């Protein structure tokens, strides 16, 4: 599982925006090990692996041993499962054996019995007897070649693959959530810094207006106007601060930790550069190709393979039971003791049996119901796969449109930032020279703040759309 997790982590970090550095990579690494949803899905993988190993218990040999005494034996019409009797009247005996499934489709059993007859049929001295033998049972029709085991193994293996694919899909979902939360946190942090800068500009303007009003260079109302906008700016800064701290809580939740994260290392310059350096994809990814990269569609395909194997198992159980039974044994007795030299090996000691048996139920009520259940399950999974195609097609197209719009929007906003900065500088210079008023400076500063916030929002939208498109594609990089 560690190797699987490491490969998935390489998928995570591949294609990350380089300018963000290792901060996002570290958050993804932390989510890989600490996110509860990932841990839960990893535990499901472990369960599926154990379930697959459980199927292999079929090949475990079965050992048997028993010993006891019987007198006045009488057959009963019904006995509990596993109830056995001694094999001869008034005898003390021990028996044992081993049953081994043989690859290729047969059951091999070897066993031995040793007994002491207290009152043998000839009413003479006690008789000691040994019996050893080997039997072979070969299914010829139903379960030929252990077909039922093959179906069970296929179903268990498909379930194991489905769990692993869902683990990969959960990694993709968590990566997507962490990326979006990180983008939102960077955007909120940048917006907070923008409002802080706006507040500082309002404070400087307020101080300059106070000085000019004291000198009677400007009317008093112009100073009062700067005080009002300064308070509004401080309110906006407080709102932005709250949004920034809230985004850090959301980022911590996406990573899978309870404690909020501290301030991010991503600077406004790095945040803007990440969008500028991001290359738009060629949008050639098709729905079927994306289905091969997404974890959940692949898991649904494995679920269908599991249902198919279970359906074929039910069809196998519809066959008649035809088996070939072969056996060979050796038996001899002695009155000299259980380990005397009185035992011999003559033709009369050897026995052989062969039998062909056939059986079938009069009806297959349970098998038919189970087969119908698995057929309906396959129909359900086919519908879910089609729903995945519809969803992925919509995600691909929506993300493509958002990317194209966000790119054009960012280009337009970037062109307006420089003009807004020049306007602020010009209005401040005119105000200092007495050629303008504080209202014009305030409007220019508000316009600059709004433009910077639009630039920040457009950058975040572009990065979100890029993250959404990569997630829709299944991170093919």
Buried (B, 14 or more C-beta within 10 A) or exposed (E): EEEBBEEBBEBBBEEBBEBBEEBBBEBBBBBBEEBEBBBEBBEBBEEBBEBBEEBEEEEEEEEEEEEEEBEEEEEEEEEEEEEEEBBBBBBBBBBBBEBEBEEEBBBBBEBBBBBBBBEBEEEEEBBBBBBBBBBBBBBBBBBBEBBBBBBBBBBBBBBBBBBBBBBBBBBBBBBBBBBBBBBBBBBBBBBBBBBBBBBEBBBBBBEBBBEBBEEEEBEEEBBEBBEEBBEBBBEBBEEBBEBBBBBBBBBBBBBBBEEBBEEBBBBBEBBBBBBEEBEBBEEEBEBEEBBEBBBBBBBBBBBBBBBBBBBBBBEBBEBEBBBBBBBBBBBBBBEEEEEEEEBEEEEEBEEEEEEEEEEEEEEBEEBEEBBEEBBEBBEBBEEBBEEBBEBBBEBBBBBBEBBEBBBEBBEEBBEBBEEBBEBBEBBBEBBEEEEBBBBBBBBBBBBBBBBBBBBBBBBBBBBBBBBBBBBBBBBBE
